Amino acid sequence: MFEAYQTWRKRRRALKEARLLLREARRGLRKYAHRITEKGAVAVREAVGQLDGAANDKHWDDLPGALNALDRALDDYLPFARKSTVREYTESIAVAVLIALFLRAFVVEAFKIPSGSMIPTLQVGDHIFVNKFIYGIRVPWTNIKFGMTYRKPRRGEVIVFIYPKEPDKDFIKRIVAVEGDTVEVRDNQLYVNDQAVSRHHVDGDCKYEDYKEETAKWEEDRCEEWTEAVEGNEYTTIYDRNGQVHSYKAQLVPPNSVFVMGDNRDNSHDSRFWGFVPFELIKGKAMVIWWSSGEPEGWIRIARMFKLIH
């Protein structure tokens, strides 16, 4: 049984090599037949015919010899058309890099969460994937976008965008109002179009770990927890325990813009302080946490991995 399996594997490997060598030979003849003698072209074509026939299951015994014959013919008459091992690896790596750059530019990009402004939805140390084409296609290294009107940003979605005040920085926040909306905060209650956004207080002990850049240490903070619901999307927001109550006067969101806030409402530098986010600065919609590390679990937060972002 084992010997039969080994024979089958050798045969399969040889057939694969035959297909690759036939492809190489035909490509070489098609592109470089004018650069070799008639005798050389005939020799290569004959070797191609022999290997093509031997690749048939009925001629298995002839396959090794036909492989060697075509390999020698290519070395003798088309050596300049053959790819070296270095060239094959270089081309493979180049193709992989180009594909990765294309995906990063137009399809999906990875981001790391550096601050606690979106706690508890996103924590410091979360690594996320962002859908970059959902709101339109951006021309790399520019703010030019196409197809922005096909699928506009919606209330409740978490987005990554270029910070309007410092274009070299990326921010991540939640959309709470879109173009044409009137947005207001009255004593910590969010209003959109003069309607209070549905929210409910969550009883129990609320605390979280946040990384403080000024001390370079993780510290525990106490909080008050509320759930909000916007267009069917329910999420959790937090406020500092015994913190001040804040308000924000009513503002009309201009065309092609959104108003964003962090879920950690008392610790988020967002639209309440610097204004609206134009559509063209939006990089994409946060999709999933693919890796997470940090306190309180320590090195890896297994429970957060592959968690969808709502």
C-alpha positions, 0 to 999 in steps of 0.5 A, a space after each residue: 500500500 505504501 509503495 503504491 502511494 509513493 508511486 502515485 505521489 512521484 507520478 503526480 509530481 512528475 506530471 506537474 513538472 511536465 505541465 510547467 516545463 511544457 508551458 515554459 517551452 511553448 512560451 519560449 518558442 512563441 516569443 523567441 523562435 526568431 532568435 534560434 536556428 531552424 534546427 533548434 526550433 525543430 528539436 525543441 518542438 519534437 521534445 515538446 511533442 514527446 513530453 506532451 504524449 508521455 504526460 498521458 497516463 498510458 505513457 507513464 514509463 516514458 515521462 522521466 526521459 521525456 522530461 529530461 529531453 525537453 529540459 536539455 533541449 531548452 538548455 541547448 537552444 533557448 537558455 536565454 529564455 529560461 528563468 533562473 531560480 533567483 528570477 523566479 523568486 524575485 518575480 513571485 515576491 514582486 507580485 506578492 508585494 504588488 497584490 499587498 499594496 493594492 489590497 492596502 490601498 483599495 480594499 482593506 488596511 490594518 490599524 492599531 488603536 493607540 488611545 482609549 477614546 473608543 473604550 469599551 468598543 475598542 481598547 488600547 492595543 486592539 489591532 483592527 481591519 478597516 474596509 477601505 472601499 465601502 465609502 468609495 475608492 481613494 486615489 493613493 496619497 491624495 484626498 481624491 475619492 470616487 464613488 462616495 455617493 454609492 454608499 454614504 456613511 451612516 449613523 452608528 458606524 465606526 470609521 477611521 479618518 484623517 484628522 482634519 487638523 493634522 493630516 498626518 494623523 488617523 483617528 477612529 470614532 463613531 458617527 453620531 450624525 450625518 449631513 443634514 442632521 442637527 446634532 446637540 448634547 444636553 447634559 450628556 444626552 445626545 440629540 439628533 434632529 431634536 430627538 433624544 437618542 435612545 439610551 439606558 443606564 447599565 447597573 453594576 461596577 464599571 471600570 476599565 484599564 487605559 494606557 496613560 501616555 504621560 506616565 507610560 503606565 496602565 491605570 484603572 479608571 472608574 466609570 458610568 456605563 450607558 447603552 445607546 441605539 442609533 438606527 438599530 445599532 446598539 453600542 456602549 458608551 462610558 462617562 467618568 464616574 462623578 465627572 462633570 456634565 457636558 453640553 454642546 450647542 446645536 449644530 447643522 452637519 454640512 453636506 458631505 460631512 459627518 459628526 463623530 464622537 468617541 464612545 469614551 465620552 469624557 475622554 475623547 477629542 472629537 467633533 465637539 472640539 474640532 468640527 466635522 469630518 468631510 467625506 473625502 477624509 474618511 478612510 473606511 469602516 472598522 470591521 473586525 479586531 484581528 489581534 489584541 494585547 494589553 491589560 488587564 489580561 496581559 499579553 493576549 486578549 483572546 476574548 477580543 480576537 476576531 470580534 466584529 466591531 459594532 
